[in-house]
Amino acid sequence: MSWEHGQEEDKRMANSVPIGIQVEELRPTQMTVGLREVEQKRRHWREADEKGRSRLLRRHVLPAVIGPKDRTYIVDHHHFARALLEEKAGGVAVYILADLSSLARREFWTFLDNSAWCHAYDAKGHRCKLEAIPKHLSDLADDPYRSLVGDLIRAGGVAKSGKPFAEFLWADFLRHRVDRELVDDDPAKALATALALAKGDAAASLPGWCGQNRAGL
């Protein structure tokens, strides 16, 4: 893409994507994030100039649904949203997937659960009640294995997938195979272990698996 074309694209996106919902008003639909992953996104934000931050906002339009009391619930990009919250970034862009404001609270969460728009699993990978999902982005707990998956993706061990909550499937896979102390104390060594595990047949059913088949093809 040429520089001139990039400028035209930026102008087009700026005109077509409304940025104006305050990040602190957004509600989560999952229970955890990887805080090292959040910190990396915070660092990207801090290091970006004004134009760079505008591009980040345009490239991370948050998919959301409108819930009871007209509250906005994001169904993806929780790490980016949490990073913006901690950086006091202000307004963000959202894309409304559905207006579910007419549903009662219990019906709303049941709808999200059956639509793969929420993830009620804690930092140990245990399924929890839907009402246990935090009301605020600041209350999302840390899952270090989710951060390890982020490292794994950036290292090329796993491909990005469009499957909902694919990263959490990988996090749960690694949770039972990589020692927690190693994840906390030596992320580089934990990543090396995860890269080896990600190539194995045990991971073949997971979204984004990049391992070779038995024929080496």
JOJO-V294467 format. One record per residue. N is the residue number from 1. NEAR is the number of other ideal C-beta (glycine too) atoms within 10 Angstrom. Layout:
N/NEAR
N/NEAR
//
This chain:
1/7
2/7
3/6
4/8
5/9
6/11
7/11
8/11
9/13
10/14
11/10
12/11
13/16
14/13
15/8
16/8
17/13
18/12
19/14
20/9
21/17
22/13
23/22
24/14
25/13
26/23
27/16
28/23
29/23
30/22
31/22
32/23
33/24
34/26
35/19
36/17
37/26
38/25
39/15
40/17
41/22
42/20
43/12
44/14
45/18
46/10
47/9
48/13
49/8
50/6
51/10
52/12
53/17
54/15
55/15
56/17
57/22
58/17
59/10
60/17
61/17
62/22
63/15
64/26
65/25
66/19
67/21
68/16
69/7
70/8
71/15
72/17
73/23
74/25
75/23
76/19
77/19
78/24
79/24
80/25
81/26
82/24
83/26
84/28
85/21
86/17
87/15
88/8
89/19
90/14
91/14
92/24
93/17
94/25
95/13
96/11
97/16
98/15
99/11
100/18
101/13
102/9
103/17
104/9
105/12
106/11
107/12
108/21
109/23
110/14
111/16
112/23
113/15
114/9
115/14
116/11
117/23
118/24
119/20
120/18
121/20
122/13
123/18
124/12
125/16
126/10
127/10
128/13
129/8
130/16
131/10
132/11
133/22
134/15
135/10
136/12
137/22
138/11
139/10
140/23
141/13
142/15
143/26
144/22
145/29
146/26
147/24
148/26
149/27
150/21
151/21
152/24
153/19
154/12
155/13
156/10
157/23
158/26
159/11
160/10
161/16
162/7
163/12
164/16
165/20
166/18
167/26
168/21
169/19
170/28
171/24
172/19
173/20
174/22
175/19
176/8
177/14
178/19
179/12
180/11
181/9
182/17
183/22
184/10
185/10
186/13
187/16
188/8
189/13
190/24
191/19
192/14
193/17
194/26
195/16
196/11
197/18
198/24
199/15
200/11
201/11
202/12
203/21
204/10
205/9
206/17
207/16
208/20
209/17
210/13
211/15
212/9
213/8
214/6
215/5
216/5
217/5
//
